[in-house]
Amino acid sequence: MQMTFIGHQSWLIEEGETRILLDPVFEDFIGVSRDKGISIYPPRDIIFDELPSVDAIIISHEHSDHFHLPTLALFKDVPIYISHLMPSCVTKLLERTDFTFHVVPFQKIIEVGELSFTLYHAGQDTVLWESRVSQVYFQSLTDETVVYVAIDALLSEDFVDDVNGQYIDMPNTFVVTNNSQITPKGVIGSLDNCYDVSLNDGPCGISILHEIIIRYVDALPSIKNFIICGGGFTKQYEEYFGAYHFSRQKNLAGLAQYLCPDKYIYGPDPGEIIEISSIEGQKRSVNWINIDEKKIDELENLKKDYAKNPVPNRIRSLTTLNDSVSFDKEKSFVQALNLLSNAILYSEFGKKIFYESINSTKDEHDIFVMVFYLDKSMSQYIAYKLCFESARFIQMSAEEEPFKAANGIEVFMTDYLALIQGYIQIWDLAGIAIQSWYSHGESLLSPIAFLYCWYGEQIQPRLNQIAYQHRWSHFLENEEVV
């Protein structure tokens, strides 16, 4: 069995003449558009006409860096396999666009030619927005070589139980996802605290490695061969700072190998072929993926220049008001805020800020606010504060100071309207067009983490169905999404 790394978290798994794609992303960007979204790193060119025929595609979950519509359109005749937990917004779009897809139960062996695969459910303590992820166990039917691809979630307890119970073979190789980004100084990450950087608990290279190479496989300590992928993208800002630190997984794996000499740890570049039966052997590359070394050098130089003169970045707007995205205060906007207030008060984040209000010497109305910018310069805004007595957001007066609140969110009004009307997704805004501040250091209980849950595909399938359909229609028309 061999695996070809396509970039970010995309793989081609091969045995003999059988080929399966896992979470293919062939474009150089993900999300809203090329100049406003997320770019794959390291940058690469894929020559689709030279790609060998593919027998099946597995989509692990619904996020756009895994369920990538422009890439799937290249394979309309190839069957797609998904788990039964895939949100309805995905399955409905696949039905309406005439893709052939199969819904697969977890822990059922599926044979495709000379390969078999088994989907495993994400670990039970995985955060909500990643909790429908399928991790994949691949086995060669020729020589019984085995690889496990752990995707975007905690390790599946069912997989561990099956290995320990000897129902399945221990994998020769373990593919782990580095789904973190190490931001340069002054750059706010998706879940970072934008007003008190001392509270940020963002990862460094060493902490990432400890999580994915040591802590992640505590239950299976005998695993020795690791491949690191994921984390390979950059985000577009007006003050562009180049690539994130350790966006090239080869660099992170090199550090890991130095620190863990008892293991073999590899971080491939796009296009590299890895023989699973002899992972430490010489690597080869396919002729249909080319690394853009010139672009890499440009991004590295940008990163060095930024390090010499860091400029704290602010959020940027992704959208503009048009006929599709309108400000209707009496309908969608107020309704969305009312639903949001109720959802907050039922959430763990809501409990956090409620108890904070009880123990605070401040006016409890100032515990959580939402600031909506009305112009590109961010000089005009309207702000709403969460009122615990009425369980509603109420507009703040001109004399009140929203940025003195203990917790809050900043977003452009047009972007929020586009989100609640289904034209963009929360993932399009994350780390680029929305940020938050909060009085504690728990990033998974931050305002943005709450929005990931509330506006994600699992809780808002209707809105995300609109977003998927909108994106698909514009793709067919060969236009920008927003």
BELZIZI-V917221 format. One record per helix or strand. SS is the DSSP state (2 for helix, 1 for strand). FROM is the first residue (numbers start at 1). LEN is the number of residues. If there is no record, write none. Layout:
# BELZIZI-V917221
SS/FROM/LEN
SS/FROM/LEN
This chain:
# BELZIZI-V917221
1/2/6
1/10/6
1/18/5
1/29/2
1/38/3
1/44/3
2/48/3
1/56/3
2/69/7
1/80/4
2/88/9
1/101/4
1/110/3
1/115/7
2/128/3
1/134/7
1/146/5
2/157/8
1/173/5
1/182/1
1/193/1
2/197/3
2/205/11
2/218/3
1/225/5
1/233/3
1/245/1
2/249/11
1/264/3
1/272/4
2/276/3
1/284/2
1/289/3
2/293/16
2/329/18
2/348/12
2/364/3
1/368/6
1/381/7
1/392/4
2/402/3
1/407/6
2/413/8
2/426/4
1/430/1
1/434/4
2/443/3
2/447/8
2/461/16
